[in-house]
């Protein structure tokens, strides 16, 4: 055989070390440990607890697949862990950078990696067999019966890793990757450890190890801001620490101010070298995905919420959801996004900044604006569909036709609509501001109005007020009297909830004039109803009744039967407050079947509450208990904590009148918990009831 051709080893050669006639040294290939390594105590404890031991079966290979986004510290942790335990592996430590996301070239092939290991284990090049399978077999033979630690860094895929896995139960394999390597978990029982950003304490410790305890301890506020603006990303913290270390005379407050003025950009995290430049490191993952996924990643940074649903992401990209889901999965696979809940995706703060920079650089302005338009269409149409189920009598405004590519949602029932609103709420609030900031004034108004019932029933009044102030600002920019009138009325409603009744009345009177000039009787009717509630809160029950009666006539004339029934129940309520109990019961009994017919559960609950109040005031306590419980059932079903608390308070009063102190206390304590959760001043009155009964409120 020519010396230039490698001689394949015979099967007999695949034996213990030295059986092929060559020495098997103990390699020590680990990179240097980071002297200032800090944090990750919980993660270290977790992986240290999973070391191979005598109890392991011969078929078990321990693999720790350390995953996470770029810059999260996977390699640093893996190397530190390997150094912590290398004394348990006296036969050597193997290391290879598989270059899964290397900017300088393609990923390392499995054959190249296993050949490197074979050489490190003492196999002369001419004895290395041809073919990856034979090479991997020899590699496993050499590790049989030995205690070796194998660190496979920056892996691209399970296929790349598979030939490098030892077969010995006494070996430890550590794999790091930005990919999730699901095949490794499924086929080999790998233990997955996904790293999260550092918390504030660990970030502070990292800075202290690099800059000195004294410098960090002297500026706690600046250190906290630096940690926050680095969003817990170890690479970002290391870049900032390196910059600060080069300027020892510059206070950390100045460093924090520089980060603040960077407005979320990545320039402050450029370390001067490619491997320590946050943007450059992110780009290695970005270049690894398909063009369609890369485009979606760029567009994801345009949405303002803390996370995004698959449907919203599809709307951004102008794709059907079935086409967007694989792209999202691809982005999650390389840790550019994470699926923190089923169907909901989040970007790390610095990855969001990177996405936004890419969008500005690579997406024309018209494409960016079209994407935002589609996203807002998605939110507005879905919120409108949900609102129709929650409050069909509140005169909702139909949204304008959506742009092609916007995903439209529909809900089979109120429960699904409420679930969607609850899940999307953190994204919907910033969407209102984002619409206003980008000149989508009509979207901002319609989205804020479609959320009114949800805001009110969940007690999110301060958020409601902020959204409605934005909506009014946008409505005024449109110079459309109808838009202005609706915005004024909506803002007045929440001002009333917050106790700002004078401001609410002024806005309602302006809205009423505008609706009158427009000849909008439904708008006038609903505004009179709001004026009635404001009068009620200011103690003028006769004025409250009069406004509701005017609303009743206007809505009857407009043939708006669902809204008419809801106002009829309100008229009954004010008759009840004025002691006109027979009229009150008559109105509520007439309203209830219409409310049920049109699915107005909120109006139905309010009518039952009025019936309970009438029975309570008339001394018919069993009837009051029954009606209040009917109202309570519906309010709980609707997720309306404020109205639930009001009903519980009244129910407690009835139990107290019946001499049932235990039931009264139970109802009042439930009401108190709800009101405290809302931060509502009515909690004081409920607490006074408990104190007066000899059962003081609990902390």
C-alpha positions as CSV (number, residue, x, y, z in Angstrom):
1,X,0.0,0.0,0.0
2,X,1.3,3.4,-0.9
3,X,2.4,5.4,2.2
4,X,0.2,8.3,1.0
5,X,-2.9,6.2,1.5
6,X,-4.3,5.6,5.0
7,X,-4.6,2.0,6.0
8,X,-8.0,1.2,7.4
9,X,-7.9,-0.3,10.8
10,X,-9.1,-3.9,11.1
11,X,-12.0,-4.6,13.4
12,X,-9.5,-6.1,15.8
13,X,-7.7,-2.8,15.9
14,X,-10.8,-1.1,17.3
15,X,-9.9,-2.2,20.8
16,X,-8.7,-0.6,24.0
17,X,-6.2,2.2,23.9
18,X,-2.8,1.1,22.5
19,X,-4.2,-2.0,20.8
20,X,-3.6,-0.4,17.4
21,X,0.0,0.0,18.2
22,X,0.0,3.7,19.1
23,X,-0.1,5.5,22.4
24,X,-3.3,7.1,23.7
25,X,-2.3,10.3,25.5
26,X,-4.5,12.2,27.9
27,X,-5.4,15.4,26.0
28,X,-6.0,18.7,27.9
29,X,-7.7,20.8,25.3
30,X,-10.0,23.0,27.4
31,X,-9.7,26.8,26.7
32,X,-8.7,28.9,29.6
33,X,-11.3,29.5,32.3
34,X,-12.6,33.1,32.7
35,X,-10.8,34.4,35.8
36,X,-13.7,36.8,36.6
37,X,-16.5,34.3,36.0
38,X,-19.5,35.2,38.2
39,X,-23.1,34.3,38.7
40,X,-24.9,31.3,37.2
41,X,-25.0,29.6,40.6
42,X,-28.3,27.8,40.0
43,X,-27.3,26.6,36.6
44,X,-23.9,25.3,37.9
45,X,-25.7,23.5,40.7
46,X,-28.0,21.9,38.3
47,X,-25.3,20.6,35.9
48,X,-23.0,19.6,38.7
49,X,-25.8,17.4,40.1
50,X,-25.9,15.5,36.8
51,X,-22.4,14.3,36.6
52,X,-21.8,10.6,35.6
53,X,-21.6,8.3,38.6
54,X,-21.5,4.7,39.6
55,X,-25.3,4.5,39.6
56,X,-25.5,5.2,35.9
57,X,-26.2,2.3,33.6
58,X,-23.7,1.3,30.8
59,X,-26.1,2.6,28.2
60,X,-26.3,6.1,29.5
61,X,-24.3,9.0,28.1
62,X,-24.7,12.3,30.0
63,X,-25.0,15.2,27.7
64,X,-25.8,18.8,28.7
65,X,-27.1,20.8,25.8
66,X,-26.5,24.3,26.9
67,X,-28.7,26.6,24.8
68,X,-29.4,30.3,24.6
69,X,-29.2,33.4,22.5
70,X,-26.0,34.9,21.2
71,X,-24.0,36.6,24.0
72,X,-25.8,34.9,26.8
73,X,-22.6,33.2,28.1
74,X,-23.0,29.5,26.9
75,X,-19.4,28.9,26.2
76,X,-18.2,30.8,29.3
77,X,-20.4,28.7,31.5
78,X,-19.5,25.4,29.7
79,X,-15.8,26.1,30.0
80,X,-16.0,27.1,33.6
81,X,-18.1,24.0,34.4
82,X,-15.6,21.8,32.6
83,X,-12.7,23.3,34.6
84,X,-14.6,22.8,37.8
85,X,-15.0,19.0,37.2
86,X,-11.9,18.2,35.0
87,X,-10.3,16.4,37.9
88,X,-13.0,13.8,37.7
89,X,-11.9,13.0,34.2
90,X,-8.3,12.0,34.5
91,X,-8.1,10.5,31.0
92,X,-8.4,13.9,29.4
93,X,-10.5,16.7,28.1
94,X,-11.4,17.2,24.5
95,X,-12.6,20.5,23.1
96,X,-13.7,21.6,19.6
97,X,-15.3,24.8,18.3
98,X,-17.7,23.4,15.8
99,X,-18.1,26.9,14.3
100,X,-21.9,26.5,13.9
101,X,-22.4,30.3,13.6
102,X,-18.9,31.4,12.7
103,X,-18.8,34.6,10.5
104,X,-15.6,33.6,8.8
105,X,-16.7,30.4,7.1
106,X,-19.0,27.3,7.1
107,X,-19.6,25.1,10.1
108,X,-17.0,22.4,10.8
109,X,-17.9,19.1,9.3
110,X,-18.3,16.1,11.7
111,X,-15.5,14.4,9.9
112,X,-13.0,17.2,10.5
113,X,-14.0,17.3,14.2
114,X,-13.7,13.6,14.8
115,X,-10.4,13.4,13.0
116,X,-9.1,16.2,15.2
117,X,-10.1,14.2,18.3
118,X,-8.4,11.1,16.9
119,X,-5.2,12.9,16.5
120,X,-5.5,14.4,20.0
121,X,-5.9,10.8,21.2
122,X,-2.7,9.7,19.6
123,X,-3.9,8.2,16.4
124,X,-1.3,8.8,13.6
125,X,-2.8,10.4,10.5
126,X,-2.0,7.4,8.4
127,X,-4.0,5.2,10.8
128,X,-7.2,7.2,10.6
129,X,-9.8,5.2,8.5
130,X,-11.7,6.6,5.6
131,X,-15.3,7.6,6.2
132,X,-17.0,9.4,9.1
133,X,-18.7,6.2,10.4
134,X,-15.4,4.3,10.7
135,X,-13.7,7.3,12.2
136,X,-16.5,7.7,14.8
137,X,-16.3,4.0,15.6
138,X,-12.5,4.3,16.3
139,X,-13.1,7.3,18.4
140,X,-15.7,5.5,20.6
141,X,-13.3,2.6,20.9
142,X,-10.5,4.8,22.1
143,X,-12.8,6.3,24.8
144,X,-14.2,2.9,25.9
145,X,-13.3,2.3,29.6
146,X,-11.9,5.8,30.0
147,X,-13.1,8.9,31.8
148,X,-12.9,11.7,29.4
149,X,-14.7,15.1,29.3
150,X,-15.8,16.2,25.8
151,X,-16.8,19.8,25.2
152,X,-18.5,20.4,21.8
153,X,-18.8,24.2,21.5
154,X,-21.0,26.2,19.2
155,X,-22.8,23.3,17.5
156,X,-25.1,23.8,14.5
157,X,-27.2,20.6,14.5
158,X,-27.6,17.2,16.0
159,X,-26.2,15.6,12.9
160,X,-23.0,17.6,13.4
161,X,-22.7,16.4,17.0
162,X,-23.8,12.8,16.7
163,X,-20.5,11.2,15.5
164,X,-18.7,13.0,18.4
165,X,-20.6,11.5,21.2
166,X,-18.7,8.9,23.3
167,X,-20.3,5.5,24.0
168,X,-18.8,5.2,27.4
169,X,-21.0,5.9,30.5
170,X,-18.0,7.3,32.3
171,X,-17.6,10.2,29.8
172,X,-19.2,13.6,30.1
173,X,-20.3,15.4,26.9
174,X,-21.1,19.1,27.1
175,X,-22.7,20.7,24.0
176,X,-23.4,24.4,23.5
177,X,-25.5,25.7,20.7
178,X,-27.7,28.6,19.7
179,X,-30.0,26.0,18.2
180,X,-32.3,24.0,20.4
181,X,-31.0,20.7,19.2
182,X,-34.3,18.9,19.8
183,X,-32.9,15.8,18.1
184,X,-30.2,15.5,20.7
185,X,-32.8,15.7,23.5
186,X,-35.1,13.2,21.8
187,X,-32.6,10.6,20.6
188,X,-30.0,10.7,23.4
189,X,-31.8,11.9,26.4
190,X,-29.7,15.0,26.7
191,X,-30.4,17.3,29.6
192,X,-31.3,20.8,28.3
193,X,-30.1,23.9,30.1
194,X,-31.4,27.1,28.5
195,X,-29.6,30.2,29.9
196,X,-31.6,33.3,30.8
197,X,-30.3,36.9,31.1
198,X,-28.5,37.7,34.4
199,X,-30.6,39.2,37.1
200,X,-29.6,42.5,38.7
201,X,-27.5,41.0,41.5
202,X,-25.5,38.8,39.1
203,X,-25.0,41.7,36.7
204,X,-23.7,43.8,39.6
205,X,-21.3,41.1,40.6
206,X,-20.0,40.7,37.0
207,X,-19.3,44.5,36.9
208,X,-17.6,44.4,40.3
209,X,-15.3,41.5,39.3
210,X,-14.2,43.5,36.3
211,X,-14.2,47.1,37.6
212,X,-13.6,46.6,41.3
213,X,-15.9,46.4,44.3
214,X,-15.2,50.0,45.3
215,X,-16.1,51.6,42.0
216,X,-19.3,49.6,41.7
217,X,-20.4,50.0,45.3
218,X,-20.0,53.8,45.0
219,X,-22.5,54.1,42.2
220,X,-25.4,51.7,43.0
221,X,-27.9,53.7,40.9
222,X,-25.7,53.9,37.9
223,X,-24.8,50.2,38.1
224,X,-28.5,49.3,38.3
225,X,-29.2,51.4,35.2
226,X,-26.3,49.8,33.3
227,X,-27.6,46.3,34.2
228,X,-31.0,47.3,33.0
229,X,-29.9,48.8,29.7
230,X,-27.7,45.7,29.1
231,X,-30.8,43.7,29.7
232,X,-28.8,41.1,31.6
233,X,-26.8,40.0,28.5
234,X,-23.3,39.0,29.7
235,X,-21.6,40.0,26.5
236,X,-23.2,43.4,26.6
237,X,-22.2,43.9,30.2
238,X,-18.6,42.7,29.4
239,X,-18.4,45.3,26.5
240,X,-19.6,48.1,28.8
241,X,-17.2,47.0,31.6
242,X,-14.3,46.9,29.2
243,X,-15.1,50.4,28.0
244,X,-15.4,51.6,31.6
245,X,-12.1,49.9,32.6
246,X,-10.3,51.8,29.9
247,X,-11.6,55.0,31.5
248,X,-11.0,54.6,35.2
249,X,-11.5,58.3,35.9
250,X,-15.0,58.4,34.3
251,X,-17.8,57.9,36.8
252,X,-20.1,55.0,36.2
253,X,-23.0,57.6,36.2
254,X,-21.5,58.9,32.9
255,X,-21.3,55.4,31.5
256,X,-25.0,55.0,32.4
257,X,-25.9,58.3,30.8
258,X,-24.1,57.3,27.6
259,X,-26.1,54.1,27.4
260,X,-29.3,56.2,28.0
261,X,-28.5,58.5,25.2
262,X,-27.8,55.7,22.8
263,X,-31.6,55.2,22.9
264,X,-31.4,51.4,22.8
265,X,-28.9,51.2,19.9
266,X,-26.0,48.8,19.8
267,X,-23.1,51.2,19.2
268,X,-22.3,51.3,22.9
269,X,-21.9,47.5,22.9
270,X,-19.2,47.4,20.2
271,X,-16.2,45.8,21.8
272,X,-13.7,46.7,19.1
273,X,-13.3,43.1,17.9
274,X,-15.8,41.0,16.0
275,X,-16.2,38.4,18.8
276,X,-16.9,41.1,21.4
277,X,-19.2,43.3,19.3
278,X,-22.8,42.5,20.3
279,X,-24.3,43.4,16.9
280,X,-21.7,41.3,15.1
281,X,-22.3,38.3,17.3
282,X,-26.0,38.6,16.7
283,X,-25.4,38.7,13.0
284,X,-23.9,35.2,13.1
285,X,-27.3,33.8,14.0
286,X,-29.1,36.1,11.7
287,X,-27.1,35.0,8.7
288,X,-27.8,31.3,9.5
289,X,-31.6,31.6,8.8
290,X,-33.5,31.6,5.5
291,X,-34.2,34.8,3.7
292,X,-37.9,34.6,4.7
293,X,-37.1,34.1,8.3
294,X,-34.5,36.9,8.2
295,X,-37.2,39.3,6.8
296,X,-39.6,38.3,9.5
297,X,-37.0,38.9,12.2
298,X,-36.4,42.4,10.8
299,X,-40.1,43.2,10.9
300,X,-40.6,41.8,14.4
301,X,-38.8,44.8,15.9
302,X,-41.4,47.1,14.5
303,X,-44.1,46.0,16.9
304,X,-44.1,47.8,20.2
305,X,-45.4,45.2,22.6
306,X,-43.4,43.0,25.0
307,X,-44.3,39.9,22.9
308,X,-46.1,39.0,19.8
309,X,-48.5,36.2,18.8
310,X,-48.1,34.1,15.7
311,X,-51.1,35.8,14.2
312,X,-49.6,39.3,14.8
313,X,-46.2,38.2,13.4
314,X,-47.9,36.8,10.3
315,X,-49.7,40.2,9.9
316,X,-46.4,42.0,10.1
317,X,-45.0,39.8,7.3
318,X,-48.2,39.8,5.3
319,X,-48.3,36.0,5.4
320,X,-50.8,33.3,6.3
321,X,-50.3,32.0,9.8
322,X,-49.5,28.5,8.4
323,X,-46.5,30.1,6.5
324,X,-45.4,32.3,9.4
325,X,-45.2,29.5,12.0
326,X,-42.3,27.6,10.4
327,X,-40.4,30.9,10.1
328,X,-41.0,31.7,13.8
329,X,-39.8,28.2,14.7
330,X,-36.6,28.7,12.6
331,X,-35.9,32.0,14.5
332,X,-36.6,30.3,17.8
333,X,-34.3,27.4,16.8
334,X,-31.3,29.8,16.6
335,X,-32.5,31.7,19.7
336,X,-33.1,35.0,17.9
337,X,-36.6,34.8,19.5
338,X,-38.0,32.6,22.2
339,X,-41.5,31.1,22.5
340,X,-42.1,32.0,26.1
341,X,-45.8,30.7,25.9
342,X,-47.5,28.6,23.3
343,X,-47.8,30.7,20.2
344,X,-46.3,33.8,21.8
345,X,-42.8,35.0,21.0
346,X,-40.5,37.5,22.6
347,X,-37.2,39.2,21.6
348,X,-34.5,40.1,24.1
349,X,-34.2,43.9,24.4
350,X,-30.9,44.0,22.6
351,X,-32.1,41.6,19.9
352,X,-35.1,43.9,19.4
353,X,-32.6,46.8,18.9
354,X,-30.7,44.7,16.4
355,X,-33.9,43.9,14.6
356,X,-34.8,47.5,14.4
357,X,-31.4,48.5,13.0
358,X,-31.7,45.8,10.4
359,X,-35.2,47.0,9.5
360,X,-34.0,50.6,9.0
361,X,-31.0,49.4,6.9
362,X,-32.7,46.8,4.8
363,X,-36.4,47.5,4.6
364,X,-37.7,50.5,2.6
365,X,-39.8,52.9,4.6
366,X,-42.9,52.0,2.6
367,X,-42.4,48.4,3.5
368,X,-41.9,49.2,7.2
369,X,-45.1,51.3,7.2
370,X,-47.1,48.7,5.4
371,X,-46.0,46.1,8.0
372,X,-47.1,48.3,10.9
373,X,-50.4,49.1,9.0
374,X,-51.1,45.3,8.7
375,X,-50.3,44.7,12.4
376,X,-52.6,47.5,13.5
377,X,-55.4,46.2,11.2
378,X,-55.0,42.9,12.9
379,X,-55.3,44.3,16.4
380,X,-58.2,46.7,15.5
381,X,-60.3,44.1,13.8
382,X,-59.7,41.4,16.5
383,X,-60.4,43.9,19.3
384,X,-63.6,45.0,17.5
385,X,-64.8,41.4,17.1
386,X,-64.1,40.8,20.8
387,X,-65.9,44.0,21.8
388,X,-69.0,42.9,20.0
389,X,-69.2,39.9,22.2
390,X,-68.4,41.7,25.5
391,X,-70.5,44.8,25.0
392,X,-72.8,44.7,22.0
393,X,-74.8,47.7,23.3
394,X,-71.9,50.2,23.5
395,X,-72.2,51.4,19.9
396,X,-69.0,50.1,18.5
397,X,-67.4,51.6,15.4
398,X,-66.8,49.2,12.5
399,X,-63.1,49.2,11.5
400,X,-62.0,50.2,8.1
401,X,-61.2,47.4,5.6
402,X,-57.9,45.8,6.3
403,X,-54.9,45.8,4.1
404,X,-54.2,42.5,2.3
405,X,-52.0,40.3,4.4
406,X,-53.5,41.3,7.8
407,X,-54.7,38.2,9.7
408,X,-58.3,38.5,10.9
409,X,-59.4,36.8,14.0
410,X,-62.9,35.7,15.0
411,X,-64.2,34.4,18.3
412,X,-66.8,31.7,18.7
413,X,-67.9,33.0,22.1
414,X,-67.3,35.6,24.8
415,X,-64.9,33.4,26.7
416,X,-62.5,33.1,23.7
417,X,-62.8,36.8,23.1
418,X,-61.9,37.5,26.7
419,X,-59.0,35.1,26.6
420,X,-57.6,36.9,23.5
421,X,-57.9,40.3,25.1
422,X,-56.2,39.1,28.3
423,X,-53.3,37.5,26.3
424,X,-52.9,40.5,24.0
425,X,-53.4,43.2,26.6
426,X,-49.7,43.9,27.1
427,X,-49.3,44.4,23.4
428,X,-52.5,46.3,22.7
429,X,-51.6,49.2,25.1
430,X,-48.4,50.1,23.3
431,X,-50.1,49.5,20.0
432,X,-52.3,52.5,20.7
433,X,-49.3,54.7,21.3
434,X,-47.4,53.2,18.4
435,X,-50.4,54.0,16.1
436,X,-50.4,57.6,17.2
437,X,-46.7,58.0,16.9
438,X,-46.7,56.7,13.3
439,X,-49.7,58.8,12.1
440,X,-52.3,56.0,12.2
441,X,-54.8,58.2,14.0
442,X,-57.9,56.3,13.0
443,X,-56.3,53.0,14.2
444,X,-55.4,54.6,17.6
445,X,-59.0,55.8,18.1
446,X,-60.7,52.6,17.1
447,X,-58.4,50.4,19.1
448,X,-58.8,52.4,22.2
449,X,-62.6,52.5,21.8
450,X,-62.8,48.7,21.2
451,X,-61.0,48.1,24.5
452,X,-63.3,50.2,26.6
453,X,-65.4,47.3,28.0
454,X,-62.3,45.3,28.8
455,X,-60.6,48.2,30.5
456,X,-63.7,48.9,32.6
457,X,-64.5,45.4,33.6
458,X,-61.0,44.5,34.6
459,X,-60.5,47.8,36.4
460,X,-57.6,49.0,34.3
461,X,-58.7,52.6,34.6
462,X,-55.3,54.3,34.5
463,X,-54.4,52.4,31.4
464,X,-57.8,53.2,30.0
465,X,-57.3,56.9,30.7
466,X,-53.9,57.0,29.0
467,X,-55.2,55.2,25.9
468,X,-58.2,57.6,25.7
469,X,-56.1,60.7,26.0
470,X,-54.0,59.4,23.1
471,X,-57.2,58.7,21.2
472,X,-58.5,62.2,21.8
473,X,-55.3,63.7,20.6
474,X,-55.5,61.6,17.4
475,X,-59.2,62.4,16.9
476,X,-58.5,66.1,17.1
477,X,-55.8,65.6,14.4
478,X,-58.4,64.1,12.1
479,X,-60.6,67.2,12.3
480,X,-63.7,64.9,12.2
481,X,-66.4,66.0,14.7
482,X,-67.7,62.4,15.0
483,X,-64.3,61.1,16.0
484,X,-63.8,64.0,18.4
485,X,-67.2,63.4,20.0
486,X,-66.6,59.7,20.6
487,X,-63.1,60.4,22.0
488,X,-64.5,63.0,24.4
489,X,-67.2,60.6,25.6
490,X,-64.8,57.7,26.0
491,X,-62.3,59.9,28.0
492,X,-65.2,61.2,30.2
493,X,-66.2,57.6,31.1
494,X,-62.9,56.8,32.5
495,X,-62.5,60.2,34.2
496,X,-65.7,59.3,36.0
497,X,-64.3,56.0,37.1
498,X,-61.3,57.9,38.5
499,X,-63.5,60.4,40.4
500,X,-62.8,63.3,38.1
501,X,-66.4,64.2,37.6
502,X,-66.1,67.9,36.8
503,X,-63.8,67.1,33.9
504,X,-66.0,64.2,32.8
505,X,-69.1,66.5,32.7
506,X,-67.3,69.1,30.6
507,X,-66.2,66.5,28.1
508,X,-69.6,65.0,27.9
509,X,-71.4,68.3,27.4
510,X,-68.9,69.0,24.5
511,X,-69.6,65.6,23.0
512,X,-73.3,66.0,23.3
513,X,-73.2,69.3,21.3
514,X,-71.1,67.6,18.6
515,X,-73.5,64.6,18.4
516,X,-76.5,66.9,18.2
517,X,-74.9,68.9,15.4
518,X,-74.2,65.6,13.5
519,X,-77.8,64.4,14.1
520,X,-76.4,61.2,15.7
521,X,-79.2,60.1,18.0
522,X,-77.4,56.9,19.1
523,X,-74.4,59.0,20.0
524,X,-76.6,61.5,21.9
525,X,-78.4,58.7,23.7
526,X,-75.2,57.1,24.9
527,X,-73.8,60.4,26.0
528,X,-76.9,61.2,28.0
529,X,-76.4,57.8,29.7
530,X,-72.9,58.8,30.6
531,X,-74.1,62.2,31.9
532,X,-76.6,60.3,34.0
533,X,-73.9,58.2,35.6
534,X,-71.8,61.4,36.3
535,X,-74.8,63.1,37.9
536,X,-75.3,60.0,40.1
537,X,-71.7,60.1,41.2
538,X,-72.2,63.8,42.1
539,X,-75.3,63.0,44.2
540,X,-78.0,64.3,41.8
541,X,-80.2,61.2,41.4
542,X,-83.1,63.1,39.7
543,X,-80.7,64.4,37.1
544,X,-79.3,60.9,36.6
545,X,-82.8,59.5,36.1
546,X,-83.7,62.3,33.7
547,X,-80.5,61.8,31.5
548,X,-81.2,58.0,31.3
549,X,-84.9,58.6,30.4
550,X,-83.7,60.9,27.6
551,X,-81.3,58.2,26.5
552,X,-84.1,55.6,26.6
553,X,-86.3,57.7,24.2
554,X,-83.4,58.4,21.8
555,X,-82.4,54.7,21.6
556,X,-86.1,53.6,21.2
557,X,-86.5,56.0,18.3
558,X,-83.3,54.7,16.8
559,X,-84.6,51.2,17.1
560,X,-81.4,50.1,18.9
561,X,-83.1,47.4,21.0
562,X,-80.1,45.9,22.8
563,X,-78.9,49.4,23.9
564,X,-82.5,50.3,24.8
565,X,-82.8,47.3,27.1
566,X,-79.5,48.1,28.8
567,X,-80.7,51.7,29.4
568,X,-84.1,50.5,30.6
569,X,-82.3,48.5,33.3
570,X,-80.4,51.7,34.2
571,X,-83.6,53.7,34.5
572,X,-84.9,50.9,36.8
573,X,-81.7,51.4,38.9
574,X,-82.3,55.1,39.4
575,X,-86.0,54.5,40.3
576,X,-84.7,52.0,42.9
577,X,-82.3,54.5,44.3
578,X,-85.1,57.0,44.6
579,X,-87.3,54.5,46.5
580,X,-89.7,53.9,43.6
581,X,-89.4,50.1,43.9
582,X,-92.4,48.9,41.9
583,X,-91.4,51.0,38.8
584,X,-87.8,49.7,39.2
585,X,-88.8,46.1,39.3
586,X,-91.1,46.6,36.3
587,X,-88.3,48.1,34.2
588,X,-85.8,45.4,35.1
589,X,-88.3,42.6,34.5
590,X,-89.0,44.1,31.1
591,X,-85.3,44.5,30.3
592,X,-84.0,41.0,31.4
593,X,-85.5,38.9,28.5
594,X,-84.3,41.4,25.9
595,X,-80.8,41.5,27.5
596,X,-80.7,37.6,27.5
597,X,-82.0,37.5,23.9
598,X,-79.2,39.8,22.7
599,X,-76.5,38.2,24.8
600,X,-75.8,41.3,26.9
601,X,-74.6,39.4,30.0
602,X,-73.2,42.6,31.6
603,X,-76.5,44.3,31.3
604,X,-78.3,41.2,32.6
605,X,-76.0,41.2,35.7
606,X,-76.7,44.9,36.3
607,X,-80.4,44.2,36.1
608,X,-80.2,41.4,38.6
609,X,-78.2,43.6,40.9
610,X,-81.0,46.2,40.8
611,X,-83.6,43.5,41.6
612,X,-81.4,42.4,44.6
613,X,-81.1,46.0,45.8
614,X,-84.9,46.5,45.6
615,X,-85.6,43.4,47.6
616,X,-82.9,44.4,50.1
617,X,-84.4,47.9,50.6
618,X,-87.9,46.4,50.9
619,X,-86.7,44.0,53.6
620,X,-87.2,40.9,51.4
621,X,-83.8,39.5,52.3
622,X,-84.0,36.0,50.8
623,X,-85.0,37.5,47.5
624,X,-82.1,39.9,47.7
625,X,-79.7,37.1,48.4
626,X,-81.0,35.1,45.4
627,X,-80.8,38.1,43.0
628,X,-77.3,39.2,44.1
629,X,-76.0,35.6,43.6
630,X,-77.4,35.7,40.1
631,X,-75.6,38.9,39.4
632,X,-72.4,37.6,41.1
633,X,-72.4,34.5,38.9
634,X,-72.5,36.6,35.7
635,X,-69.9,39.2,36.9
636,X,-67.5,36.4,37.8
637,X,-68.1,34.8,34.4
638,X,-67.3,38.1,32.7
639,X,-64.2,38.8,34.7
640,X,-65.5,42.1,36.1
641,X,-63.8,42.5,39.5
642,X,-65.2,46.0,40.4
643,X,-68.8,45.0,39.8
644,X,-68.2,41.7,41.5
645,X,-66.8,43.6,44.6
646,X,-69.9,45.9,44.7
647,X,-72.2,42.9,44.5
648,X,-70.3,41.1,47.3
649,X,-70.4,44.2,49.5
650,X,-74.2,44.4,49.1
651,X,-74.6,40.6,49.6
652,X,-72.6,40.9,52.8
653,X,-74.9,43.7,54.0
654,X,-77.9,41.4,53.4
655,X,-76.3,38.5,55.3
656,X,-75.5,40.9,58.2
657,X,-79.2,42.0,58.3
658,X,-80.2,38.3,58.4
659,X,-77.9,37.8,61.4
660,X,-75.5,35.5,59.5
661,X,-72.2,37.1,60.6
662,X,-70.0,34.4,59.1
663,X,-71.5,34.7,55.6
664,X,-71.4,38.5,55.8
665,X,-67.7,38.5,56.8
666,X,-66.9,36.0,54.0
667,X,-68.6,38.2,51.4
668,X,-67.0,41.4,52.7
669,X,-63.5,39.9,52.8
670,X,-63.8,38.8,49.2
671,X,-65.0,42.3,48.2
672,X,-62.1,43.9,50.1
673,X,-59.5,41.6,48.4
674,X,-60.9,42.6,45.0
675,X,-61.0,46.3,45.7
676,X,-57.5,46.3,47.2
677,X,-56.3,44.5,44.1
678,X,-57.8,47.3,42.0
679,X,-56.4,50.0,44.3
680,X,-60.0,51.4,44.6
681,X,-61.0,53.8,47.4
682,X,-64.2,51.8,48.1
683,X,-61.9,49.3,49.9
684,X,-62.0,51.7,52.9
685,X,-65.8,51.5,53.2
686,X,-65.7,47.7,53.1
687,X,-63.0,47.7,55.7
688,X,-65.1,49.9,58.0
689,X,-67.9,47.3,57.7
690,X,-65.6,44.6,58.9
691,X,-64.3,46.7,61.8
692,X,-67.8,47.7,62.9
693,X,-68.8,44.0,62.9
694,X,-65.9,43.2,65.2
695,X,-63.9,41.5,62.5
696,X,-61.1,43.9,61.6
697,X,-59.6,43.7,58.1
698,X,-56.6,41.4,57.8
699,X,-53.3,42.7,56.4
